[in-house]
Amino acid sequence: LFSLLLQKWVVFALSASSSLGCLSCLLGLAVSIGLTLGSQGRVLLAPCTIGNVALAPVSRECPFDPTRVYVS
């Protein structure tokens, strides 16, 4: 139904948008890794203080726990 030229442009547009999405994800990942390494991981454990009133009613556990096993 579509002409061959139109199909090529659609594939090119989808490929270009996919590449831009991938690059933005990689940039976000690089920034988050850089911030984590720059703060030596302290930012990840910052909400784990006992004095945090927002987390106290829900749980005394740290919201970021890499040793925790989640079962679905």
C-alpha positions as CSV (number, residue, x, y, z in Angstrom):
1,L,0.0,0.0,0.0
2,F,2.8,2.4,0.9
3,S,5.2,3.4,-1.7
4,L,8.8,2.2,-1.2
5,L,10.1,5.7,-0.6
6,L,7.5,6.4,2.1
7,Q,8.4,3.1,3.8
8,K,12.1,4.1,3.9
9,W,11.3,7.5,5.4
10,V,9.0,5.9,8.1
11,V,11.8,3.4,9.0
12,F,14.3,6.3,9.1
13,A,12.1,8.4,11.3
14,L,11.5,5.5,13.7
15,S,15.2,4.7,13.8
16,A,16.1,8.3,14.5
17,S,13.6,8.7,17.3
18,S,14.7,5.4,18.8
19,S,18.3,6.6,18.7
20,L,17.4,9.9,20.4
21,G,15.5,8.1,23.1
22,C,18.5,5.7,23.7
23,L,20.9,8.6,23.9
24,S,18.8,10.4,26.4
25,C,18.6,7.3,28.6
26,L,22.3,6.9,28.4
27,L,22.8,10.5,29.3
28,G,20.5,10.1,32.3
29,L,22.3,7.0,33.4
30,A,25.7,8.7,33.1
31,V,24.5,11.6,35.2
32,S,23.1,9.4,37.9
33,I,26.2,7.3,38.1
34,G,28.4,10.5,38.2
35,L,26.3,12.0,41.0
36,T,26.4,8.7,43.0
37,L,30.1,8.4,42.6
38,G,30.7,12.1,43.3
39,S,28.8,11.9,46.6
40,Q,30.3,8.4,47.4
41,G,26.8,6.9,47.7
42,R,25.7,9.1,50.6
43,V,22.7,10.4,48.7
44,L,21.3,6.9,48.3
45,L,21.3,6.3,52.1
46,A,20.2,9.8,53.1
47,P,16.5,8.9,53.7
48,C,17.6,6.1,56.1
49,T,18.0,8.3,59.1
50,I,15.9,7.6,62.2
51,G,14.9,11.3,62.4
52,N,13.0,11.2,59.1
53,V,9.4,11.7,60.1
54,A,8.0,11.0,56.7
55,L,9.2,7.4,56.7
56,A,8.5,6.7,60.4
57,P,4.8,5.8,60.2
58,V,5.3,3.5,57.2
59,S,8.4,1.6,58.0
60,R,11.7,1.8,59.9
61,E,13.5,0.2,56.9
62,C,15.6,2.1,54.4
63,P,13.7,2.6,51.1
64,F,16.9,1.7,49.2
65,D,18.2,-1.6,50.4
66,P,20.3,-3.6,47.8
67,T,20.3,-6.7,50.1
68,R,16.5,-6.9,50.2
69,V,14.9,-9.7,48.2
70,Y,11.5,-8.9,46.7
71,V,9.1,-11.7,46.0
72,S,6.4,-11.3,43.4
